[in-house]
């Protein structure tokens, strides 16, 4: 079974652009990316679009479909309203390079700011020992495919370009949470750094990042809120405060 659908695809670059309508054949069982490939083959050979695996594991084909951040390869045509135009636009939070391709270098710059995992001094590879519950706590976060849909939908940077310098975004605050929860990570003060340098306090836990995650990672509940709790504990817990004062006094 096949039918003809109207696709409205954003065409343009950093200077500007507009939605261009196309009539495209759709076959039963296809995903949006299938139709975009057919559009390239039949009517718009110069359409710029990122994709790689077409299996929901590379995170390349992120876009906004009918206004919602999604992976094109994981969005079936059957879940979209029948008989209505399908609108595809680039991720709004990042600068457009051409058509559906955006400049996501902001995310890689933020990734480089996070200190990597550092084991305790003297502990060699092969000697790491962890409880299974410690492994499970952060294993969920490793499912991230870096599609950056959570970064795109986070209104802290989506609606406020000026926040990008001070806010790492949910994907990288989740990375900080993963390392903060790792029992063998020797880097001290990750939660405090997240609060002071990565903009953790700007997150108001609306869960918009969780809602668009194609891997169904509970970013807000399992990463951001626990990280906020740890940051608050370190900063405001009176016993922690007293301990830090005693430690400083002994050091001097």
Beta strands, then each sheet from edge to edge (+ up, - down):
strand 1: 2-13
strand 2: 16-27
strand 3: 62-65
strand 4: 68-71
strand 5: 86-89
strand 6: 96-98
strand 7: 101-102
sheet 1: 2+ 1- 5- 3+ 4-
sheet 2: 6+ 7-
end
